[in-house]
Amino acid sequence: MAAQSQYEQLARQLSAIGAVKRGLARVLPNDCPPGSIAVLNLLDLHGEMRMSRMAELLAVDMSVTSRHVAHVADRGWLDRSPDPSDRRSRILRLTPEGKLLLTELSERYVRALGHYMENWSDEEVDQLISLLGRLREDFGDCRSIPSRLTDEPVPAPSDPPTARTSLQGMSDTP
């Protein structure tokens, strides 16, 4: 198991990932925020689905999912049609325009990553891919925090900084 100081450094590095995400978001068209891209990517990867499944895959609340889906649908990138088995539900489908947009955005992302990581070796890129994938797997469904993490007492202000207190300003709004 890693030392406390390693986790503190990791917390600082993860908070800095927001800058990377914002840099990559700059290659997106103004009318296509990262949440929209996530919706389109999930439909491309998993095929048509109900809104509830989309919320589950995005690991966000249904109201946030509805907002992202409405934005994408308003631009013609996905279709919302009644579910034949339950007329109250909607089936989400990627449109040809949405698929075309995804192809264009994928090319933009790849070019941006290639630009910023041009000095990285193939092995380093493979290692990053592997480690980020493992980190995401270990977090699993991050919508709920295990009680063993939330029941810890909050350190007093005079306590030395820990990974918990170094997370200030870590929120990264899309």
PyRosetta script that sets phi, psi and omega in degrees:
from pyrosetta import init, pose_from_sequence

init()
pose = pose_from_sequence("MAAQSQYEQLARQLSAIGAVKRGLARVLPNDCPPGSIAVLNLLDLHGEMRMSRMAELLAVDMSVTSRHVAHVADRGWLDRSPDPSDRRSRILRLTPEGKLLLTELSERYVRALGHYMENWSDEEVDQLISLLGRLREDFGDCRSIPSRLTDEPVPAPSDPPTARTSLQGMSDTP")
pose.set_psi(1, 141.6)
pose.set_omega(1, -178.4)
pose.set_phi(2, -68.8)
pose.set_psi(2, 156.5)
pose.set_omega(2, 177.7)
pose.set_phi(3, -76.0)
pose.set_psi(3, 156.9)
pose.set_omega(3, 179.2)
pose.set_phi(4, -53.1)
pose.set_psi(4, -41.9)
pose.set_omega(4, -178.4)
pose.set_phi(5, -64.5)
pose.set_psi(5, -32.2)
pose.set_omega(5, 177.0)
pose.set_phi(6, -67.4)
pose.set_psi(6, -41.2)
pose.set_omega(6, 178.0)
pose.set_phi(7, -65.1)
pose.set_psi(7, -36.2)
pose.set_omega(7, 177.2)
pose.set_phi(8, -63.6)
pose.set_psi(8, -44.7)
pose.set_omega(8, 178.0)
pose.set_phi(9, -64.5)
pose.set_psi(9, -40.9)
pose.set_omega(9, 177.8)
pose.set_phi(10, -61.7)
pose.set_psi(10, -42.7)
pose.set_omega(10, 178.1)
pose.set_phi(11, -58.9)
pose.set_psi(11, -41.9)
pose.set_omega(11, 178.1)
pose.set_phi(12, -65.0)
pose.set_psi(12, -42.1)
pose.set_omega(12, 179.8)
pose.set_phi(13, -66.8)
pose.set_psi(13, -39.6)
pose.set_omega(13, 178.6)
pose.set_phi(14, -65.8)
pose.set_psi(14, -36.3)
pose.set_omega(14, 177.9)
pose.set_phi(15, -65.9)
pose.set_psi(15, -29.5)
pose.set_omega(15, 178.9)
pose.set_phi(16, -75.7)
pose.set_psi(16, -13.8)
pose.set_omega(16, 178.2)
pose.set_phi(17, -60.8)
pose.set_psi(17, -25.6)
pose.set_omega(17, 176.8)
pose.set_phi(18, -54.4)
pose.set_psi(18, -38.1)
pose.set_omega(18, 178.8)
pose.set_phi(19, -65.6)
pose.set_psi(19, -37.5)
pose.set_omega(19, 177.9)
pose.set_phi(20, -66.1)
pose.set_psi(20, -45.7)
pose.set_omega(20, 179.7)
pose.set_phi(21, -61.7)
pose.set_psi(21, -41.8)
pose.set_omega(21, 179.0)
pose.set_phi(22, -66.5)
pose.set_psi(22, -37.0)
pose.set_omega(22, 177.0)
pose.set_phi(23, -63.1)
pose.set_psi(23, -43.6)
pose.set_omega(23, 177.8)
pose.set_phi(24, -68.1)
pose.set_psi(24, -34.2)
pose.set_omega(24, 179.7)
pose.set_phi(25, -65.4)
pose.set_psi(25, -22.6)
pose.set_omega(25, 179.8)
pose.set_phi(26, -66.6)
pose.set_psi(26, -17.7)
pose.set_omega(26, 178.2)
pose.set_phi(27, -85.2)
pose.set_psi(27, -5.9)
pose.set_omega(27, -180.0)
pose.set_phi(28, -81.6)
pose.set_psi(28, 149.1)
pose.set_omega(28, 172.6)
pose.set_phi(29, -62.6)
pose.set_psi(29, 152.7)
pose.set_omega(29, -178.2)
pose.set_phi(30, -57.4)
pose.set_psi(30, -31.9)
pose.set_omega(30, -177.6)
pose.set_phi(31, -90.9)
pose.set_psi(31, 15.4)
pose.set_omega(31, -176.3)
pose.set_phi(32, -134.3)
pose.set_psi(32, 80.6)
pose.set_omega(32, 180.0)
pose.set_phi(33, -70.9)
pose.set_psi(33, 164.8)
pose.set_omega(33, -178.2)
pose.set_phi(34, -54.2)
pose.set_psi(34, -35.0)
pose.set_omega(34, 178.5)
pose.set_phi(35, -62.5)
pose.set_psi(35, -35.5)
pose.set_omega(35, 177.6)
pose.set_phi(36, -66.9)
pose.set_psi(36, -41.0)
pose.set_omega(36, 179.0)
pose.set_phi(37, -62.9)
pose.set_psi(37, -40.2)
pose.set_omega(37, 179.0)
pose.set_phi(38, -60.9)
pose.set_psi(38, -42.9)
pose.set_omega(38, 178.5)
pose.set_phi(39, -60.9)
pose.set_psi(39, -49.0)
pose.set_omega(39, -178.8)
pose.set_phi(40, -62.4)
pose.set_psi(40, -42.8)
pose.set_omega(40, 179.6)
pose.set_phi(41, -61.8)
pose.set_psi(41, -41.8)
pose.set_omega(41, -179.2)
pose.set_phi(42, -66.5)
pose.set_psi(42, -39.3)
pose.set_omega(42, 177.0)
pose.set_phi(43, -66.1)
pose.set_psi(43, -37.6)
pose.set_omega(43, 178.4)
pose.set_phi(44, -66.2)
pose.set_psi(44, -40.7)
pose.set_omega(44, -177.5)
pose.set_phi(45, -74.8)
pose.set_psi(45, -44.4)
pose.set_omega(45, -172.3)
pose.set_phi(46, -104.4)
pose.set_psi(46, -11.3)
pose.set_omega(46, -177.0)
pose.set_phi(47, 82.8)
pose.set_psi(47, -172.5)
pose.set_omega(47, -176.5)
pose.set_phi(48, -60.3)
pose.set_psi(48, 150.2)
pose.set_omega(48, -177.7)
pose.set_phi(49, -161.3)
pose.set_psi(49, 165.8)
pose.set_omega(49, 173.9)
pose.set_phi(50, -77.8)
pose.set_psi(50, 160.2)
pose.set_omega(50, 177.8)
pose.set_phi(51, -59.4)
pose.set_psi(51, -38.5)
pose.set_omega(51, -179.4)
pose.set_phi(52, -63.1)
pose.set_psi(52, -38.2)
pose.set_omega(52, 177.2)
pose.set_phi(53, -67.0)
pose.set_psi(53, -39.0)
pose.set_omega(53, 177.9)
pose.set_phi(54, -60.8)
pose.set_psi(54, -45.3)
pose.set_omega(54, 179.1)
pose.set_phi(55, -59.6)
pose.set_psi(55, -40.9)
pose.set_omega(55, 178.9)
pose.set_phi(56, -63.1)
pose.set_psi(56, -45.9)
pose.set_omega(56, -178.6)
pose.set_phi(57, -69.9)
pose.set_psi(57, -34.1)
pose.set_omega(57, 176.5)
pose.set_phi(58, -74.7)
pose.set_psi(58, -19.3)
pose.set_omega(58, -177.1)
pose.set_phi(59, 60.1)
pose.set_psi(59, 42.9)
pose.set_omega(59, 176.1)
pose.set_phi(60, -134.7)
pose.set_psi(60, 168.1)
pose.set_omega(60, 179.8)
pose.set_phi(61, -64.6)
pose.set_psi(61, 152.5)
pose.set_omega(61, -178.0)
pose.set_phi(62, -59.7)
pose.set_psi(62, -34.6)
pose.set_omega(62, -179.5)
pose.set_phi(63, -66.8)
pose.set_psi(63, -37.6)
pose.set_omega(63, 177.3)
pose.set_phi(64, -67.4)
pose.set_psi(64, -43.5)
pose.set_omega(64, 177.9)
pose.set_phi(65, -59.5)
pose.set_psi(65, -45.6)
pose.set_omega(65, 179.7)
pose.set_phi(66, -58.7)
pose.set_psi(66, -40.9)
pose.set_omega(66, 179.4)
pose.set_phi(67, -63.7)
pose.set_psi(67, -46.3)
pose.set_omega(67, 178.6)
pose.set_phi(68, -62.8)
pose.set_psi(68, -44.9)
pose.set_omega(68, -178.4)
pose.set_phi(69, -64.2)
pose.set_psi(69, -42.4)
pose.set_omega(69, 179.6)
pose.set_phi(70, -61.9)
pose.set_psi(70, -42.0)
pose.set_omega(70, 178.9)
pose.set_phi(71, -59.6)
pose.set_psi(71, -45.8)
pose.set_omega(71, -178.1)
pose.set_phi(72, -69.0)
pose.set_psi(72, -42.0)
pose.set_omega(72, -179.6)
pose.set_phi(73, -65.9)
pose.set_psi(73, -39.3)
pose.set_omega(73, 179.7)
pose.set_phi(74, -60.7)
pose.set_psi(74, -24.4)
pose.set_omega(74, -179.6)
pose.set_phi(75, -96.3)
pose.set_psi(75, 0.5)
pose.set_omega(75, 177.0)
pose.set_phi(76, 80.7)
pose.set_psi(76, 16.6)
pose.set_omega(76, -177.8)
pose.set_phi(77, -89.0)
pose.set_psi(77, -15.5)
pose.set_omega(77, 173.4)
pose.set_phi(78, -145.2)
pose.set_psi(78, 158.0)
pose.set_omega(78, 179.6)
pose.set_phi(79, -113.0)
pose.set_psi(79, 136.0)
pose.set_omega(79, 174.6)
pose.set_phi(80, -113.3)
pose.set_psi(80, 113.1)
pose.set_omega(80, 179.0)
pose.set_phi(81, -123.6)
pose.set_psi(81, 155.2)
pose.set_omega(81, 179.8)
pose.set_phi(82, -60.3)
pose.set_psi(82, 141.2)
pose.set_omega(82, 175.9)
pose.set_phi(83, -76.9)
pose.set_psi(83, 121.3)
pose.set_omega(83, -178.6)
pose.set_phi(84, -58.7)
pose.set_psi(84, -28.3)
pose.set_omega(84, -178.7)
pose.set_phi(85, -86.9)
pose.set_psi(85, -14.3)
pose.set_omega(85, 179.3)
pose.set_phi(86, -156.8)
pose.set_psi(86, 96.9)
pose.set_omega(86, -174.0)
pose.set_phi(87, -59.6)
pose.set_psi(87, -18.2)
pose.set_omega(87, 178.5)
pose.set_phi(88, -75.9)
pose.set_psi(88, -22.9)
pose.set_omega(88, -178.4)
pose.set_phi(89, -93.5)
pose.set_psi(89, 160.3)
pose.set_omega(89, 177.6)
pose.set_phi(90, -119.6)
pose.set_psi(90, 143.3)
pose.set_omega(90, 173.8)
pose.set_phi(91, -100.6)
pose.set_psi(91, 129.8)
pose.set_omega(91, 179.7)
pose.set_phi(92, -98.6)
pose.set_psi(92, 132.6)
pose.set_omega(92, 179.2)
pose.set_phi(93, -135.2)
pose.set_psi(93, 138.4)
pose.set_omega(93, 174.7)
pose.set_phi(94, -71.1)
pose.set_psi(94, 132.7)
pose.set_omega(94, 176.9)
pose.set_phi(95, -88.9)
pose.set_psi(95, 165.9)
pose.set_omega(95, 175.0)
pose.set_phi(96, -57.5)
pose.set_psi(96, -35.8)
pose.set_omega(96, 177.3)
pose.set_phi(97, -65.3)
pose.set_psi(97, -38.4)
pose.set_omega(97, 177.1)
pose.set_phi(98, -65.6)
pose.set_psi(98, -41.2)
pose.set_omega(98, 178.6)
pose.set_phi(99, -63.9)
pose.set_psi(99, -42.2)
pose.set_omega(99, 178.1)
pose.set_phi(100, -62.4)
pose.set_psi(100, -43.7)
pose.set_omega(100, 177.6)
pose.set_phi(101, -60.9)
pose.set_psi(101, -44.1)
pose.set_omega(101, 179.1)
pose.set_phi(102, -59.2)
pose.set_psi(102, -41.2)
pose.set_omega(102, 178.7)
pose.set_phi(103, -61.7)
pose.set_psi(103, -45.7)
pose.set_omega(103, 179.5)
pose.set_phi(104, -62.8)
pose.set_psi(104, -45.1)
pose.set_omega(104, -178.3)
pose.set_phi(105, -67.8)
pose.set_psi(105, -36.1)
pose.set_omega(105, 176.7)
pose.set_phi(106, -61.0)
pose.set_psi(106, -42.6)
pose.set_omega(106, 177.7)
pose.set_phi(107, -63.0)
pose.set_psi(107, -40.8)
pose.set_omega(107, 178.2)
pose.set_phi(108, -62.9)
pose.set_psi(108, -46.3)
pose.set_omega(108, -179.9)
pose.set_phi(109, -60.9)
pose.set_psi(109, -45.6)
pose.set_omega(109, -178.2)
pose.set_phi(110, -61.9)
pose.set_psi(110, -43.1)
pose.set_omega(110, 177.7)
pose.set_phi(111, -62.0)
pose.set_psi(111, -43.7)
pose.set_omega(111, -179.8)
pose.set_phi(112, -63.6)
pose.set_psi(112, -45.9)
pose.set_omega(112, 178.3)
pose.set_phi(113, -62.4)
pose.set_psi(113, -42.2)
pose.set_omega(113, 177.5)
pose.set_phi(114, -59.3)
pose.set_psi(114, -39.5)
pose.set_omega(114, 178.9)
pose.set_phi(115, -64.9)
pose.set_psi(115, -52.6)
pose.set_omega(115, -176.0)
pose.set_phi(116, -71.7)
pose.set_psi(116, -25.1)
pose.set_omega(116, -175.5)
pose.set_phi(117, -112.3)
pose.set_psi(117, 23.1)
pose.set_omega(117, -175.9)
pose.set_phi(118, -60.7)
pose.set_psi(118, -24.1)
pose.set_omega(118, -179.6)
pose.set_phi(119, -93.2)
pose.set_psi(119, 4.9)
pose.set_omega(119, 178.3)
pose.set_phi(120, -88.0)
pose.set_psi(120, 142.7)
pose.set_omega(120, 175.6)
pose.set_phi(121, -79.3)
pose.set_psi(121, 162.9)
pose.set_omega(121, 176.4)
pose.set_phi(122, -58.1)
pose.set_psi(122, -39.0)
pose.set_omega(122, -179.1)
pose.set_phi(123, -65.1)
pose.set_psi(123, -40.2)
pose.set_omega(123, 179.2)
pose.set_phi(124, -65.5)
pose.set_psi(124, -41.1)
pose.set_omega(124, 178.3)
pose.set_phi(125, -64.7)
pose.set_psi(125, -44.1)
pose.set_omega(125, 177.8)
pose.set_phi(126, -60.5)
pose.set_psi(126, -41.0)
pose.set_omega(126, 179.8)
pose.set_phi(127, -64.6)
pose.set_psi(127, -43.0)
pose.set_omega(127, 178.4)
pose.set_phi(128, -62.4)
pose.set_psi(128, -44.8)
pose.set_omega(128, 178.3)
pose.set_phi(129, -57.3)
pose.set_psi(129, -47.1)
pose.set_omega(129, -178.1)
pose.set_phi(130, -63.6)
pose.set_psi(130, -46.7)
pose.set_omega(130, -177.2)
pose.set_phi(131, -69.1)
pose.set_psi(131, -39.3)
pose.set_omega(131, 177.4)
pose.set_phi(132, -66.0)
pose.set_psi(132, -39.3)
pose.set_omega(132, 176.5)
pose.set_phi(133, -61.5)
pose.set_psi(133, -43.0)
pose.set_omega(133, 179.2)
pose.set_phi(134, -65.1)
pose.set_psi(134, -42.5)
pose.set_omega(134, 178.4)
pose.set_phi(135, -59.7)
pose.set_psi(135, -46.4)
pose.set_omega(135, -179.7)
pose.set_phi(136, -62.8)
pose.set_psi(136, -42.3)
pose.set_omega(136, 177.5)
pose.set_phi(137, -60.6)
pose.set_psi(137, -43.5)
pose.set_omega(137, -178.1)
pose.set_phi(138, -65.0)
pose.set_psi(138, -28.5)
pose.set_omega(138, 176.4)
pose.set_phi(139, -77.9)
pose.set_psi(139, -24.0)
pose.set_omega(139, 177.6)
pose.set_phi(140, 56.0)
pose.set_psi(140, -138.4)
pose.set_omega(140, 178.1)
pose.set_phi(141, -81.5)
pose.set_psi(141, 100.6)
pose.set_omega(141, -172.4)
pose.set_phi(142, -85.2)
pose.set_psi(142, 12.5)
pose.set_omega(142, 178.9)
pose.set_phi(143, -71.5)
pose.set_psi(143, -25.8)
pose.set_omega(143, 178.5)
pose.set_phi(144, -121.9)
pose.set_psi(144, 137.0)
pose.set_omega(144, 179.7)
pose.set_phi(145, -96.3)
pose.set_psi(145, 129.0)
pose.set_omega(145, 179.0)
pose.set_phi(146, -55.7)
pose.set_psi(146, 140.9)
pose.set_omega(146, -176.4)
pose.set_phi(147, -59.2)
pose.set_psi(147, -27.8)
pose.set_omega(147, 179.7)
pose.set_phi(148, -65.1)
pose.set_psi(148, -19.3)
pose.set_omega(148, 177.8)
pose.set_phi(149, -91.0)
pose.set_psi(149, -29.1)
pose.set_omega(149, -175.9)
pose.set_phi(150, -91.5)
pose.set_psi(150, -14.8)
pose.set_omega(150, -178.5)
pose.set_phi(151, -86.5)
pose.set_psi(151, -1.1)
pose.set_omega(151, -179.4)
pose.set_phi(152, -72.1)
pose.set_psi(152, 142.8)
pose.set_omega(152, 177.7)
pose.set_phi(153, -68.8)
pose.set_psi(153, 146.2)
pose.set_omega(153, 176.1)
pose.set_phi(154, -76.6)
pose.set_psi(154, 131.6)
pose.set_omega(154, -178.1)
pose.set_phi(155, -63.4)
pose.set_psi(155, 146.2)
pose.set_omega(155, 176.8)
pose.set_phi(156, -68.7)
pose.set_psi(156, 152.6)
pose.set_omega(156, -178.5)
pose.set_phi(157, -56.5)
pose.set_psi(157, -26.5)
pose.set_omega(157, -179.4)
pose.set_phi(158, -82.8)
pose.set_psi(158, -10.9)
pose.set_omega(158, 178.5)
pose.set_phi(159, -67.5)
pose.set_psi(159, 150.0)
pose.set_omega(159, 176.9)
pose.set_phi(160, -64.1)
pose.set_psi(160, 151.0)
pose.set_omega(160, -178.9)
pose.set_phi(161, -60.7)
pose.set_psi(161, 145.2)
pose.set_omega(161, 177.0)
pose.set_phi(162, -129.1)
pose.set_psi(162, 179.1)
pose.set_omega(162, 177.1)
pose.set_phi(163, -57.6)
pose.set_psi(163, -35.5)
pose.set_omega(163, -179.0)
pose.set_phi(164, -64.2)
pose.set_psi(164, -44.6)
pose.set_omega(164, -177.6)
pose.set_phi(165, -79.0)
pose.set_psi(165, -18.6)
pose.set_omega(165, 179.2)
pose.set_phi(166, -80.9)
pose.set_psi(166, 1.4)
pose.set_omega(166, -179.2)
pose.set_phi(167, -87.5)
pose.set_psi(167, 2.0)
pose.set_omega(167, 179.3)
pose.set_phi(168, -57.5)
pose.set_psi(168, 136.0)
pose.set_omega(168, 179.6)
pose.set_phi(169, 75.3)
pose.set_psi(169, 13.7)
pose.set_omega(169, -176.8)
pose.set_phi(170, -81.6)
pose.set_psi(170, -13.0)
pose.set_omega(170, -178.3)
pose.set_phi(171, -62.8)
pose.set_psi(171, 137.2)
pose.set_omega(171, -177.9)
pose.set_phi(172, -127.3)
pose.set_psi(172, 96.2)
pose.set_omega(172, -177.4)
pose.set_phi(173, -79.5)
pose.set_psi(173, 135.1)
pose.set_omega(173, -180.0)
pose.set_phi(174, -70.2)
pose.dump_pdb("model.pdb")
